């Protein structure tokens, strides 16, 4: 999953959940000076939803944006 960097974001929170669930079940934080890309090894794309939110320095969080297919080339 790739995402565009957010100005002044201190970190990003990555979320995932099974496609048959309503709530995010898992997450992890990635610092903003790290990559804006993560590889979900072993995750079956058809069975899961993935999302990312931006975190400010005082831990305020943006709305979660769902990952999708890249634009057609």
C-alpha positions as CSV (number, residue, x, y, z in Angstrom):
1,X,0.0,0.0,0.0
2,X,1.3,3.5,-0.9
3,X,0.0,6.9,0.2
4,X,0.9,10.5,-0.4
5,X,2.7,12.2,2.4
6,X,0.7,14.7,4.5
7,X,2.3,18.0,5.4
8,X,3.2,18.2,9.1
9,X,2.2,14.7,9.8
10,X,4.2,13.2,12.7
11,X,3.3,9.6,11.8
12,X,0.8,7.4,10.0
13,X,-1.5,4.8,11.5
14,X,-2.0,1.8,9.2
15,X,-5.2,-0.2,9.7
16,X,-6.5,-3.5,8.5
17,X,-9.6,-5.7,9.0
18,X,-11.3,-8.6,7.5
19,X,-13.7,-7.8,4.7
20,X,-16.6,-9.4,6.6
21,X,-16.1,-7.2,9.8
22,X,-17.3,-3.7,10.5
23,X,-14.5,-2.4,12.7
24,X,-10.8,-2.0,12.2
25,X,-9.3,-4.9,14.1
26,X,-5.5,-4.2,13.8
27,X,-3.2,-1.3,13.3
28,X,0.4,-0.1,13.6
29,X,2.1,3.3,13.6
30,X,4.8,4.3,11.1
31,X,6.8,7.5,11.7
32,X,6.5,10.1,8.9
33,X,10.2,10.1,8.2
34,X,9.9,6.5,7.3
35,X,8.5,5.2,4.0
36,X,5.0,6.1,2.7
37,X,4.7,2.5,1.5
38,X,4.2,-0.8,3.2
39,X,4.0,-4.4,1.9
40,X,1.5,-6.6,3.6
41,X,3.2,-10.0,3.2
42,X,0.8,-12.9,3.5
43,X,-2.3,-10.7,3.4
44,X,-5.1,-11.8,1.0
45,X,-6.3,-8.6,-0.7
46,X,-9.8,-10.1,-1.4
47,X,-10.3,-11.0,2.2
48,X,-9.2,-7.7,3.9
49,X,-9.5,-3.9,3.8
50,X,-6.5,-1.7,4.4
51,X,-6.5,2.0,5.4
52,X,-4.2,4.8,6.6
53,X,-4.6,7.9,8.7
54,X,-2.3,10.8,9.5
55,X,-1.3,11.6,13.1
56,X,-0.3,15.1,14.3
57,X,2.5,15.7,16.9
58,X,-0.2,15.9,19.6
59,X,-1.7,12.6,18.4
60,X,-4.8,14.0,16.6
61,X,-5.8,11.6,13.9
62,X,-7.3,12.2,10.4
63,X,-10.1,10.1,9.0
64,X,-9.0,6.7,7.7
65,X,-8.6,6.5,4.0
66,X,-9.2,3.1,2.4
67,X,-6.6,1.7,0.1
68,X,-7.7,1.0,-3.4
69,X,-6.3,-0.1,-6.8
70,X,-3.8,2.2,-8.4
71,X,-5.0,4.4,-11.3
72,X,-5.0,2.7,-14.7
73,X,-1.9,3.5,-16.8
